[in-house]
């Protein structure tokens, strides 16, 4: 992010411009098209609590991956878990 100063009639105005275009930043990927999501996102999308999600992960019902110390839920496994529970 760059900052420019412009002086107009003894009044300083601070304008902030970004290096990325607005159109690129405003695009978001729909949840079902994401490869992975965070535990918090998985809780929000499913309505389940963190404890239950970690139980499902521990039981092998949800696939996860870790990047560094961050645990990410594979969205495809989350969707298949929900689909298998709704078809019963």
N, C-alpha and C positions, 0 to 999 in steps of 0.2 A: 504494500500500500504506500503510495506516495502522497505527500502533502504539498500543496501549492499555496503560496500567499499572494493575494492580489490586493493592491491598495487602490481604493476609489475615494477621492475627496476626503482624505484623512481618516477614513474608516477602513479598518482591516477586516477582511472576510477570509475565513479559512475554508478552503474547499478540499475535500478528500476524494481522490480518484483511486481506483483499483486497477491492477494490472490485468485482471480477468474480466471478460465481458459479462454484463448482467445476465444475458441469456444462458450462459454456461452455468452460472451459479444457481439459477432458479430452477433448473431441471432436477427432478428427483426420480429415482428408480422405484417403481411400484414394488411392494413387499414381496409378491410372489415371483418377481424376476430377480431378486437379490440372491446371491449365492450363500451368504451367511448373514447372521444378525447377532446382536449382543443378547445377553441374558435378559436385560431390561426390555429390549424390543420384543423378545419372545414372550415375556410376561404380559406386555401390553397387548400384543396381537391375540394371544390365546385366552387371556383372562385368568391364567394360572399364576400361582405365587412362585417365588424363587425356590422355596423348599421343594415344592412338587416338581419343578423343572429339574432340579439337581437330583431328585429321586429317579426321575425318568432317565436322566443321563447315566446315573450309577447303575441302573438296571439294564442299560444297553438299548433302551427304546428310542433314544435320541442320539444322533451322531453329532459330535462336536470336533472342533480343531482348536489348537492353541497357537497363537502367534505371540511369542515372547511370554508375557504373563497374562495375556488377554485370552479368555475363552469365548469362542464364537460357535453358535449353533448353526448347523447346516439346515437351511430353510427347507430344502427338499425333504429331509427326514422329519421335520416338524409338520409339514403339510401332509405327508403320508401317514403320520401318527394320527392326525386329526381326521383324515379321510377314513382310516380303518376303524376309528371309534364311531363315526357317524353312520357307517354302512351296517352296523349291527342291528 
